[in-house]
Amino acid sequence: MTKGTVLVAGSNATRIELQGGGSVAIGQYLNETVVPAMALIEAGYAVVLATPDGTKPMIDEASDSPQHFGGDEAAYARAKQFYAEDPSMNQVRTLRSVVAEGLDGYAGLFVPGGHAPVVDLMQSAELGTILRHFHATGKPTALLCHGPVAVAAAMPRAREFRAALIAGDKARAAEYAKGWVYADYRMTVFSASEERTAEGALLHGKVYFDMPEALEVAGGRVTNNPVDFAPYVVVDRDLITGQNPSSDHHLAAQMVEALDRPLADAATP
């Protein structure tokens, strides 16, 4: 008997556009996917993975390393095995089917990072429906690294918002963001300085927009840890956001605490 079920919204994006034309291979980060998922299962929750097309997310090659597990080879091996073999990571649903079958049975929502969510999830109509449901019901909604930019999907015109950011038209993007349910929420996301590092070391090119700027244009109150790649998590009401890959354990702990709180309150006489 589980405490409840958490929906993990994964990405199917495998490339991201770069300034000047062209694109580069990307994916979802391994540690950002499995560390929170494993923590949720260990805490007594079931996990359901859903993506836009119903297939497993591609793991970003840059994340497939013990480096993202504190250099712990055993932890890295467990994570690899979990992602390859655990039923929760292999019985993948489509976001559309999850919406169609109803969202009331889910206790929380988690969106991992890597650059992938910047491409598809932030403009997904289905994820927008899911986010608005979780916001309206006050259920814990956690997003990690680049994942927090996916809250843009809850905008009435998310696809146009992303297109305006790529075009460099911040004023138009702000217009498209009107009515966003997360306006004025405190949040964090992969910082501009961290993005410069990723662009130089991994992407070998520049992305079209920085994540903090995108969320600020929409009305989010974004803060970042001044120390790049140090753990940082922000909690505001139902929203839990983590800045970077090293925030994985911290965000998982905050999500478990948020999920457990109603159960503890219900058990109190």
C-alpha positions, 0 to 999 in steps of 0.5 A: 500500500503506497502513500500516494502516486506522484506523476513524473513529467518527462521530456522527449526532446533530443536537440535544442536550437542554438543562436546562429542556426543549427542545434545540438544533442541534449536530453534529460539528466540522469541524476535529476530523474532518478534521485528524486524518483528513488527518494519518492519510492523509498518514502512510500510513494508510487511513481508514474512516468509520462512523456509527450509521446509515451516513450522514455526520455533520452538521457543526456550524455553529459549526465551519464557519469559518476560526477553527478552522483558525488563521484560515488560509483556505486550510487551511479551504478544503482541509478543506471540500473534503476532507470534501465530496469525499474517498472516506474521508469519503463511503463511510460504513459503519454501526458495526453492519456494521463490527462484523459484518465483524470488527475485527481488520483495524483498526490504530486508532480515532478519535472526533471531537468536537463535542457530537454524540457526547454524544448517540448515541455514548456510549450506542451498543452497537456502539461499546461493542463496538468500544471493548472490542475496541480496549482488549483488543488495545491498539490506539491509541484517540484521542478529541477534545474532547467525543469522549472521553465516548464511551468511556462506551459501553464500559460494560456499561450505558452507556444507563442511565449516561447517563440517570442523569447526565441525572437528576442521580443520580451515585451511580446513574451510578457503579453503572451504570459498574461494570466499565468497562474505562477506569476509572483511566485518565488522560484529558482532555475538554472542560472545565466552564469551556469548556462554560460558554463554549459554553453562553453563546455557542453553545447558549444554554442549559445541558447536563445534565452536564459532561464531566469530571464524567461521566468522573470519576463513572465512574472516569476520572482527568480533568485539564484545561489551566487555560487554556481552549481551549489545546491539551492531550492526555493519553496513557495506555496505548492511550488518547489524548484531546484536550481541545478543538478546538485540540488537533486537530493535537496529538492527530493527531500523538500518534495517528500516533506510536502507530500507527507504533510497532509498525511501527518495532518490527517493523522493528528487527532 
